Amino acid sequence: MSPLQTTQTPQAARPPELLRLKEHLISLISRELEMRSPPMGERREAIQQIMSSAYQGLRLSLPTTLRDQLFHEILDDLMGFGPLQPLLDDPDITEVMVNGPKKVYVERKGKITRTNVTFDDDNAVIRVIEKIILPLGRRVDADSPTVDARLPDGSRVNAVIAPVAIDGPSITIRKFQKGKLSVDQLIGFGSITRPMADFVRACVVSRLNIIISGGTGSGKTTLLNVLSGFIPEDERIITIEDAAELRLQQEHVLRMETKPPNSEGRHAVTIRDLVRNSLRMRPDRIVVGEVRGGEALDMLQAMNTGHDGSLTTLHANTARDAISRLETMCMMSGMDLPLKVLREQIASAIDLIVQQSRLKDGSRKVTSITEVSGMEGDTVTMTDIFKFEQTGIGAEGKVLGELRPTGIRPLFGPRLEAAGFKLGPEVFGANLGEMMGRRR
């Protein structure tokens, strides 16, 4: 019996004849679709007809299960993103990681597991990468082996090929939530408490400058989306990102995205370029997806010159680390400023640091909300307003603990009151007399 007439086999163990058949069918169908140009809603049926005609022409008799599998794989290749499409369609998967053609991992509920999904070879992975980046005008080759991009639904994509990727082309996809999470959902997940949410909402509306700090995959962008939803409808918002992920619901939003250099290594548009340009666009709010370099100084200067109410994220494991990261990124700007001057800029510009963490059990929580209260000598002073206190480890490794206020009112309380927010002492976990005595 011919290998093509066997029952369905795992993709990793398929005979070369079957791989060649699949490549032939994809090439044939691509040409036919280009000639016919059927409407998108009729393409599935057109692909099925072309495949049936091809089988008749080749005089092939394949088992029904194998024909169905080939049809769905080719459909995913031509209308989706190949073997990854079923993973992208699965709402429980939050991240897809391709470590070469034969190793594909996913993250579900904070846990990483290996799947049985595979690609035929390195070229099949590269075809998916090219399909992702082509509509965005980006490129990936031996001279530029890494690329950041996004899927049509907003999912963030990073791809790496040879010579940088040693074990085959790599793709990492951070899936975008189909529906925007609300603050009530975050409260339901235990990521934040109602008093914390009320406090942060008051801070956003009162135009405080807020940094969301956290490690990779901790949920910074998700939290930024939620917090940006508190910005009043009548304000002009400018968003700046490497790959557009933010989905603001307000009407007056102008979104900007960086541009990589061309094939000659020129004409790149960086986050820093966009931050500087945004200041000429009459923004009420500037929302930067993530600060990573010298643009941090431009943003601090904007915050200190009347562009308050700005929001951004950065990579750091604690609020104190976030201050250190800001110092380092400001130094990357090329401006030779004394460290004390930099710290004064930070202390003057930043009002609040919201620390987002991914705990050992995979859950994501706001683990601290910290006021940047000023300077003491050469040191930036900070005060925790809310903090997560871990009490132990429960069944199945679940982290046990409680998000609670520290009992201290922030020094910027009068700014919240001026904006119409009179948060009672119960929000901060202490009675007014205790807090007044503590402030004295």
Number of C-alpha atoms within 10 A of each C-alpha: 5 6 12 19 13 11 11 17 12 9 15 14 8 14 12 12 12 15 15 11 13 16 14 13 20 19 11 15 21 13 12 15 16 9 9 10 12 14 10 9 8 10 17 16 10 19 21 17 12 15 19 14 11 16 14 10 9 8 9 12 11 16 14 11 12 16 16 14 14 18 19 17 21 23 19 16 19 19 13 17 22 21 21 22 15 15 19 21 10 10 13 12 19 22 24 23 23 23 19 22 22 19 16 22 18 22 17 16 14 19 14 16 11 13 14 11 18 20 19 16 15 16 13 17 28 22 13 18 24 14 17 21 19 12 12 13 11 17 20 20 13 11 10 16 16 19 18 19 24 22 21 10 11 18 20 20 22 16 24 25 24 17 14 14 15 12 14 22 25 25 24 19 21 20 21 21 14 10 7 16 13 15 22 14 12 20 16 12 13 16 20 24 22 15 19 22 16 14 19 19 19 22 24 22 19 20 20 22 24 27 26 27 29 26 16 13 17 23 20 27 21 19 22 23 21 21 22 23 20 18 22 12 13 10 14 18 25 23 25 26 21 21 19 19 22 22 18 21 14 16 11 13 17 15 16 18 17 17 16 18 15 12 12 6 9 9 11 12 14 17 25 21 13 19 23 14 10 20 17 8 12 12 19 18 24 26 23 26 25 23 23 18 17 20 23 28 25 17 24 23 16 19 23 16 10 10 20 22 21 26 26 25 25 23 21 21 17 20 27 17 14 22 22 15 19 24 20 18 18 26 19 16 16 10 10 10 11 9 14 15 11 19 21 15 17 25 21 19 25 24 24 27 25 25 28 30 25 20 14 13 16 19 18 22 23 27 25 25 24 23 24 26 18 20 16 8 8 11 12 19 14 19 18 20 21 27 18 17 13 12 10 10 13 11 7 7 11 14 17 13 13 15 20 20 22 16 20 19 24 19 14 16 14 12 15 20 13 10 13 12 18 12 16 11 16 12 18 22 18 17 13 15 9 12 16 12 8 11 10 5
